[in-house]
Amino acid sequence: MTAFLVDVLGGTTRVPLFPLGLLDDGVVFTPSRLRSRVPVTGLTTRSPISTRAIRDWARANGYELPDRGRVPLAIREAWEAAHPGGSADSV
């Protein structure tokens, strides 16, 4: 992709779908204006959740899941519903 862009912007490759004269004024990069960051409210900071603790809880509660890989969202949501405000490290 980089080579293609270099060739197009350098004028050695012409793309029929691009309008004629697209690069007549040269290649110019103008960064966007920086926007001030507004803090997001209403979010809580939680400790990382131990997937091992979630897997152990899920198996003890009849869920089937592999030993490795991503914990399915439905199982994570079920664990969170059973442990409101808690972390898996405290289970």
N, CA, C and O atoms as a GROMACS GRO file, in nm:
protein
  364
    1MET      N    1   0.083  -0.117   0.000
    1MET     CA    2   0.000   0.000   0.000
    1MET      C    3   0.088   0.125   0.000
    1MET      O    4   0.060   0.222  -0.069
    2THR      N    5   0.195   0.120   0.078
    2THR     CA    6   0.283   0.237   0.084
    2THR      C    7   0.343   0.265  -0.052
    2THR      O    8   0.349   0.380  -0.095
    3ALA      N    9   0.389   0.160  -0.121
    3ALA     CA   10   0.450   0.179  -0.253
    3ALA      C   11   0.347   0.238  -0.350
    3ALA      O   12   0.380   0.326  -0.430
    4PHE      N   13   0.224   0.191  -0.342
    4PHE     CA   14   0.119   0.244  -0.428
    4PHE      C   15   0.098   0.394  -0.401
    4PHE      O   16   0.091   0.474  -0.495
    5LEU      N   17   0.088   0.431  -0.274
    5LEU     CA   18   0.068   0.572  -0.241
    5LEU      C   19   0.186   0.658  -0.285
    5LEU      O   20   0.166   0.769  -0.334
    6VAL      N   21   0.307   0.608  -0.268
    6VAL     CA   22   0.426   0.682  -0.313
    6VAL      C   23   0.420   0.703  -0.464
    6VAL      O   24   0.449   0.812  -0.513
    7ASP      N   25   0.382   0.598  -0.537
    7ASP     CA   26   0.374   0.610  -0.683
    7ASP      C   27   0.263   0.707  -0.727
    7ASP      O   28   0.284   0.787  -0.818
    8VAL      N   29   0.148   0.701  -0.662
    8VAL     CA   30   0.038   0.791  -0.698
    8VAL      C   31   0.075   0.935  -0.664
    8VAL      O   32   0.060   1.024  -0.747
    9LEU      N   33   0.124   0.957  -0.544
    9LEU     CA   34   0.158   1.093  -0.502
    9LEU      C   35   0.280   1.146  -0.575
    9LEU      O   36   0.295   1.267  -0.592
   10GLY      N   37   0.367   1.057  -0.619
   10GLY     CA   38   0.485   1.097  -0.696
   10GLY      C   39   0.455   1.117  -0.844
   10GLY      O   40   0.540   1.164  -0.919
   11GLY      N   41   0.335   1.080  -0.886
   11GLY     CA   42   0.295   1.100  -1.025
   11GLY      C   43   0.339   0.992  -1.120
   11GLY      O   44   0.322   1.007  -1.241
   12THR      N   45   0.396   0.882  -1.071
   12THR     CA   46   0.441   0.775  -1.161
   12THR      C   47   0.330   0.674  -1.190
   12THR      O   48   0.342   0.594  -1.283
   13THR      N   49   0.223   0.677  -1.112
   13THR     CA   50   0.109   0.590  -1.135
   13THR      C   51  -0.017   0.676  -1.144
   13THR      O   52  -0.039   0.763  -1.061
   14ARG      N   53  -0.097   0.649  -1.245
   14ARG     CA   54  -0.222   0.723  -1.262
   14ARG      C   55  -0.337   0.627  -1.232
   14ARG      O   56  -0.339   0.514  -1.280
   15VAL      N   57  -0.431   0.674  -1.153
   15VAL     CA   58  -0.549   0.594  -1.119
   15VAL      C   59  -0.668   0.654  -1.193
   15VAL      O   60  -0.706   0.767  -1.166
   16PRO      N   61  -0.726   0.577  -1.286
   16PRO     CA   62  -0.835   0.631  -1.368
   16PRO      C   63  -0.956   0.681  -1.288
   16PRO      O   64  -1.028   0.769  -1.335
   17LEU      N   65  -0.978   0.627  -1.170
   17LEU     CA   66  -1.092   0.670  -1.090
   17LEU      C   67  -1.070   0.804  -1.021
   17LEU      O   68  -1.166   0.869  -0.980
   18PHE      N   69  -0.944   0.846  -1.008
   18PHE     CA   70  -0.916   0.975  -0.946
   18PHE      C   71  -0.941   1.086  -1.048
   18PHE      O   72  -0.912   1.068  -1.166
   19PRO      N   73  -0.995   1.199  -1.004
   19PRO     CA   74  -1.021   1.308  -1.098
   19PRO      C   75  -0.892   1.364  -1.158
   19PRO      O   76  -0.788   1.368  -1.092
   20LEU      N   77  -0.901   1.406  -1.284
   20LEU     CA   78  -0.785   1.470  -1.346
   20LEU      C   79  -0.752   1.597  -1.268
   20LEU      O   80  -0.842   1.668  -1.222
   21GLY      N   81  -0.626   1.624  -1.254
   21GLY     CA   82  -0.583   1.745  -1.184
   21GLY      C   83  -0.586   1.733  -1.032
   21GLY      O   84  -0.569   1.833  -0.962
   22LEU      N   85  -0.609   1.613  -0.981
   22LEU     CA   86  -0.618   1.594  -0.836
   22LEU      C   87  -0.493   1.643  -0.764
   22LEU      O   88  -0.502   1.701  -0.656
   23LEU      N   89  -0.378   1.619  -0.825
   23LEU     CA   90  -0.252   1.654  -0.758
   23LEU      C   91  -0.186   1.777  -0.820
   23LEU      O   92  -0.068   1.802  -0.794
   24ASP      N   93  -0.259   1.855  -0.902
   24ASP     CA   94  -0.199   1.970  -0.968
   24ASP      C   95  -0.145   2.074  -0.870
   24ASP      O   96  -0.046   2.141  -0.898
   25ASP      N   97  -0.209   2.086  -0.755
   25ASP     CA   98  -0.164   2.185  -0.656
   25ASP      C   99  -0.056   2.130  -0.564
   25ASP      O  100  -0.015   2.197  -0.469
   26GLY      N  101  -0.010   2.009  -0.589
   26GLY     CA  102   0.090   1.948  -0.504
   26GLY      C  103   0.026   1.872  -0.390
   26GLY      O  104  -0.095   1.878  -0.369
   27VAL      N  105   0.108   1.802  -0.318
   27VAL     CA  106   0.061   1.723  -0.205
   27VAL      C  107   0.085   1.803  -0.079
   27VAL      O  108   0.198   1.842  -0.049
   28VAL      N  109  -0.022   1.828  -0.006
   28VAL     CA  110  -0.012   1.908   0.116
   28VAL      C  111  -0.082   1.833   0.228
   28VAL      O  112  -0.189   1.776   0.209
   29PHE      N  113  -0.021   1.833   0.343
   29PHE     CA  114  -0.083   1.773   0.461
   29PHE      C  115  -0.112   1.884   0.560
   29PHE      O  116  -0.024   1.960   0.599
   30THR      N  117  -0.237   1.892   0.600
   30THR     CA  118  -0.277   1.990   0.701
   30THR      C  119  -0.340   1.913   0.816
   30THR      O  120  -0.448   1.856   0.802
   31PRO      N  121  -0.272   1.912   0.932
   31PRO     CA  122  -0.330   1.839   1.045
   31PRO      C  123  -0.457   1.907   1.093
   31PRO      O  124  -0.473   2.029   1.081
   32SER      N  125  -0.546   1.827   1.147
   32SER     CA  126  -0.669   1.884   1.202
   32SER      C  127  -0.637   1.963   1.328
   32SER      O  128  -0.533   1.944   1.390
   33ARG      N  129  -0.729   2.051   1.364
   33ARG     CA  130  -0.709   2.128   1.487
   33ARG      C  131  -0.722   2.036   1.606
   33ARG      O  132  -0.803   1.944   1.608
   34LEU      N  133  -0.641   2.062   1.706
   34LEU     CA  134  -0.651   1.985   1.828
   34LEU      C  135  -0.775   2.028   1.904
   34LEU      O  136  -0.801   2.147   1.920
   35ARG      N  137  -0.850   1.933   1.949
   35ARG     CA  138  -0.968   1.963   2.029
   35ARG      C  139  -0.933   1.939   2.175
   35ARG      O  140  -0.859   1.846   2.208
   36SER      N  141  -0.984   2.022   2.260
   36SER     CA  142  -0.959   1.999   2.402
   36SER      C  143  -1.033   1.874   2.444
   36SER      O  144  -1.144   1.846   2.398
   37ARG      N  145  -0.972   1.801   2.530
   37ARG     CA  146  -1.034   1.677   2.577
   37ARG      C  147  -1.126   1.708   2.694
   37ARG      O  148  -1.087   1.772   2.791
   38VAL      N  149  -1.247   1.660   2.682
   38VAL     CA  150  -1.345   1.678   2.788
   38VAL      C  151  -1.349   1.549   2.868
   38VAL      O  152  -1.369   1.441   2.810
   39PRO      N  153  -1.330   1.557   2.999
   39PRO     CA  154  -1.332   1.433   3.077
   39PRO      C  155  -1.469   1.366   3.070
   39PRO      O  156  -1.573   1.431   3.072
   40VAL      N  157  -1.464   1.235   3.061
   40VAL     CA  158  -1.587   1.156   3.056
   40VAL      C  159  -1.630   1.129   3.198
   40VAL      O  160  -1.551   1.083   3.280
   41THR      N  161  -1.754   1.158   3.228
   41THR     CA  162  -1.804   1.135   3.364
   41THR      C  163  -1.896   1.014   3.364
   41THR      O  164  -1.946   0.972   3.260
   42GLY      N  165  -1.916   0.960   3.480
   42GLY     CA  166  -2.008   0.848   3.493
   42GLY      C  167  -1.943   0.712   3.475
   42GLY      O  168  -2.010   0.610   3.492
   43LEU      N  169  -1.814   0.709   3.440
   43LEU     CA  170  -1.747   0.580   3.425
   43LEU      C  171  -1.677   0.544   3.555
   43LEU      O  172  -1.626   0.632   3.624
   44THR      N  173  -1.676   0.420   3.587
   44THR     CA  174  -1.606   0.375   3.706
   44THR      C  175  -1.479   0.304   3.667
   44THR      O  176  -1.472   0.242   3.561
   45THR      N  177  -1.381   0.314   3.751
   45THR     CA  178  -1.255   0.245   3.728
   45THR      C  179  -1.258   0.116   3.808
   45THR      O  180  -1.278   0.117   3.930
   46ARG      N  181  -1.236   0.006   3.739
   46ARG     CA  182  -1.238  -0.123   3.806
   46ARG      C  183  -1.102  -0.190   3.790
   46ARG      O  184  -1.029  -0.165   3.694
   47SER      N  185  -1.072  -0.276   3.884
   47SER     CA  186  -0.949  -0.353   3.876
   47SER      C  187  -0.963  -0.455   3.764
   47SER      O  188  -1.074  -0.495   3.730
   48PRO      N  189  -0.851  -0.498   3.707
   48PRO     CA  190  -0.858  -0.604   3.606
   48PRO      C  191  -0.922  -0.729   3.666
   48PRO      O  192  -0.901  -0.762   3.783
   49ILE      N  193  -0.999  -0.797   3.585
   49ILE     CA  194  -1.068  -0.917   3.631
   49ILE      C  195  -0.987  -1.040   3.590
   49ILE      O  196  -0.945  -1.052   3.475
   50SER      N  197  -0.966  -1.129   3.685
   50SER     CA  198  -0.893  -1.253   3.659
   50SER      C  199  -0.982  -1.348   3.579
   50SER      O  200  -1.085  -1.394   3.628
   51THR      N  201  -0.940  -1.378   3.456
   51THR     CA  202  -1.020  -1.470   3.375
   51THR      C  203  -1.021  -1.610   3.436
   51THR      O  204  -1.116  -1.685   3.417
   52ARG      N  205  -0.916  -1.645   3.510
   52ARG     CA  206  -0.914  -1.777   3.575
   52ARG      C  207  -1.026  -1.786   3.678
   52ARG      O  208  -1.092  -1.889   3.688
   53ALA      N  209  -1.047  -1.679   3.754
   53ALA     CA  210  -1.154  -1.678   3.855
   53ALA      C  211  -1.290  -1.684   3.786
   53ALA      O  212  -1.381  -1.752   3.835
   54ILE      N  213  -1.306  -1.614   3.674
   54ILE     CA  214  -1.433  -1.618   3.601
   54ILE      C  215  -1.456  -1.759   3.547
   54ILE      O  216  -1.567  -1.811   3.556
   55ARG      N  217  -1.352  -1.821   3.491
   55ARG     CA  218  -1.366  -1.958   3.439
   55ARG      C  219  -1.404  -2.056   3.550
   55ARG      O  220  -1.492  -2.140   3.532
   56ASP      N  221  -1.337  -2.044   3.665
   56ASP     CA  222  -1.369  -2.133   3.777
   56ASP      C  223  -1.514  -2.114   3.822
   56ASP      O  224  -1.584  -2.212   3.846
   57TRP      N  225  -1.558  -1.988   3.834
   57TRP     CA  226  -1.696  -1.959   3.873
   57TRP      C  227  -1.794  -2.014   3.769
   57TRP      O  228  -1.895  -2.075   3.804
   58ALA      N  229  -1.762  -1.993   3.641
   58ALA     CA  230  -1.852  -2.037   3.533
   58ALA      C  231  -1.869  -2.188   3.536
   58ALA      O  232  -1.981  -2.238   3.525
   59ARG      N  233  -1.760  -2.261   3.551
   59ARG     CA  234  -1.770  -2.407   3.554
   59ARG      C  235  -1.848  -2.455   3.676
   59ARG      O  236  -1.926  -2.550   3.668
   60ALA      N  237  -1.827  -2.388   3.790
   60ALA     CA  238  -1.900  -2.425   3.912
   60ALA      C  239  -2.049  -2.396   3.899
   60ALA      O  240  -2.130  -2.452   3.973
   61ASN      N  241  -2.084  -2.308   3.804
   61ASN     CA  242  -2.224  -2.271   3.786
   61ASN      C  243  -2.283  -2.328   3.657
   61ASN      O  244  -2.385  -2.278   3.608
   62GLY      N  245  -2.220  -2.433   3.602
   62GLY     CA  246  -2.278  -2.506   3.490
   62GLY      C  247  -2.246  -2.453   3.351
   62GLY      O  248  -2.300  -2.504   3.253
   63TYR      N  249  -2.160  -2.355   3.340
   63TYR     CA  250  -2.122  -2.305   3.208
   63TYR      C  251  -2.007  -2.390   3.153
   63TYR      O  252  -1.921  -2.435   3.228
   64GLU      N  253  -2.008  -2.411   3.022
   64GLU     CA  254  -1.898  -2.482   2.957
   64GLU      C  255  -1.816  -2.382   2.878
   64GLU      O  256  -1.871  -2.304   2.799
   65LEU      N  257  -1.686  -2.383   2.899
   65LEU     CA  258  -1.598  -2.295   2.823
   65LEU      C  259  -1.458  -2.355   2.820
   65LEU      O  260  -1.421  -2.430   2.910
   66PRO      N  261  -1.381  -2.322   2.717
   66PRO     CA  262  -1.247  -2.378   2.705
   66PRO      C  263  -1.152  -2.319   2.808
   66PRO      O  264  -1.179  -2.214   2.867
   67ASP      N  265  -1.039  -2.388   2.828
   67ASP     CA  266  -0.939  -2.341   2.923
   67ASP      C  267  -0.866  -2.216   2.874
   67ASP      O  268  -0.814  -2.138   2.954
   68ARG      N  269  -0.863  -2.197   2.743
   68ARG     CA  270  -0.790  -2.083   2.686
   68ARG      C  271  -0.881  -2.003   2.595
   68ARG      O  272  -0.989  -2.048   2.557
   69GLY      N  273  -0.835  -1.884   2.561
   69GLY     CA  274  -0.910  -1.799   2.470
   69GLY      C  275  -0.997  -1.700   2.545
   69GLY      O  276  -0.997  -1.695   2.668
   70ARG      N  277  -1.070  -1.623   2.468
   70ARG     CA  278  -1.155  -1.519   2.525
   70ARG      C  279  -1.273  -1.581   2.599
   70ARG      O  280  -1.334  -1.677   2.553
   71VAL      N  281  -1.302  -1.522   2.715
   71VAL     CA  282  -1.421  -1.564   2.789
   71VAL      C  283  -1.542  -1.506   2.715
   71VAL      O  284  -1.546  -1.386   2.692
   72PRO      N  285  -1.639  -1.590   2.678
   72PRO     CA  286  -1.757  -1.539   2.607
   72PRO      C  287  -1.826  -1.427   2.685
   72PRO      O  288  -1.834  -1.431   2.808
   73LEU      N  289  -1.877  -1.329   2.611
   73LEU     CA  290  -1.940  -1.213   2.672
   73LEU      C  291  -2.055  -1.252   2.764
   73LEU      O  292  -2.071  -1.194   2.871
   74ALA      N  293  -2.135  -1.349   2.723
   74ALA     CA  294  -2.250  -1.390   2.805
   74ALA      C  295  -2.203  -1.441   2.941
   74ALA      O  296  -2.269  -1.416   3.042
   75ILE      N  297  -2.092  -1.514   2.944
   75ILE     CA  298  -2.040  -1.566   3.071
   75ILE      C  299  -1.984  -1.452   3.156
   75ILE      O  300  -2.005  -1.448   3.277
   76ARG      N  301  -1.913  -1.361   3.092
   76ARG     CA  302  -1.859  -1.247   3.168
   76ARG      C  303  -1.973  -1.163   3.227
   76ARG      O  304  -1.965  -1.119   3.342
   77GLU      N  305  -2.077  -1.140   3.148
   77GLU     CA  306  -2.191  -1.063   3.198
   77GLU      C  307  -2.260  -1.135   3.313
   77GLU      O  308  -2.304  -1.072   3.409
   78ALA      N  309  -2.271  -1.268   3.304
   78ALA     CA  310  -2.332  -1.346   3.412
   78ALA      C  311  -2.247  -1.336   3.538
   78ALA      O  312  -2.300  -1.322   3.648
   79TRP      N  313  -2.115  -1.342   3.523
   79TRP     CA  314  -2.026  -1.329   3.638
   79TRP      C  315  -2.041  -1.191   3.701
   79TRP      O  316  -2.049  -1.178   3.823
   80GLU      N  317  -2.044  -1.086   3.617
   80GLU     CA  318  -2.058  -0.949   3.668
   80GLU      C  319  -2.191  -0.930   3.740
   80GLU      O  320  -2.197  -0.859   3.841
   81ALA      N  321  -2.297  -0.994   3.689
   81ALA     CA  322  -2.427  -0.984   3.756
   81ALA      C  323  -2.424  -1.053   3.892
   81ALA      O  324  -2.489  -1.009   3.986
   82ALA      N  325  -2.347  -1.161   3.902
   82ALA     CA  326  -2.336  -1.235   4.028
   82ALA      C  327  -2.240  -1.169   4.125
   82ALA      O  328  -2.243  -1.198   4.245
   83HIS      N  329  -2.154  -1.080   4.074
   83HIS     CA  330  -2.053  -1.013   4.158
   83HIS      C  331  -2.057  -0.862   4.133
   83HIS      O  332  -1.958  -0.806   4.085
   84PRO      N  333  -2.166  -0.795   4.165
   84PRO     CA  334  -2.174  -0.651   4.136
   84PRO      C  335  -2.067  -0.573   4.214
   84PRO      O  336  -2.053  -0.586   4.336
   85GLY      N  337  -1.993  -0.492   4.139
   85GLY     CA  338  -1.891  -0.407   4.201
   85GLY      C  339  -1.770  -0.480   4.249
   85GLY      O  340  -1.679  -0.417   4.303
   86GLY      N  341  -1.763  -0.610   4.233
   86GLY     CA  342  -1.649  -0.687   4.282
   86GLY      C  343  -1.548  -0.713   4.174
   86GLY      O  344  -1.574  -0.688   4.056
   87SER      N  345  -1.433  -0.763   4.213
   87SER     CA  346  -1.334  -0.805   4.114
   87SER      C  347  -1.312  -0.953   4.134
   87SER      O  348  -1.335  -1.007   4.242
   88ALA      N  349  -1.267  -1.018   4.031
   88ALA     CA  350  -1.244  -1.163   4.036
   88ALA      C  351  -1.132  -1.197   4.132
   88ALA      O  352  -1.125  -1.310   4.181
   89ASP      N  353  -1.044  -1.101   4.158
   89ASP     CA  354  -0.933  -1.129   4.249
   89ASP      C  355  -0.983  -1.148   4.393
   89ASP      O  356  -0.917  -1.212   4.475
   90SER      N  357  -1.101  -1.092   4.424
   90SER     CA  358  -1.152  -1.103   4.560
   90SER      C  359  -1.246  -1.222   4.578
   90SER      O  360  -1.302  -1.241   4.685
   91VAL      N  361  -1.264  -1.302   4.470
   91VAL     CA  362  -1.355  -1.417   4.475
   91VAL      C  363  -1.288  -1.532   4.544
   91VAL      O  364  -1.349  -1.638   4.559
   0.00000   0.00000   0.00000
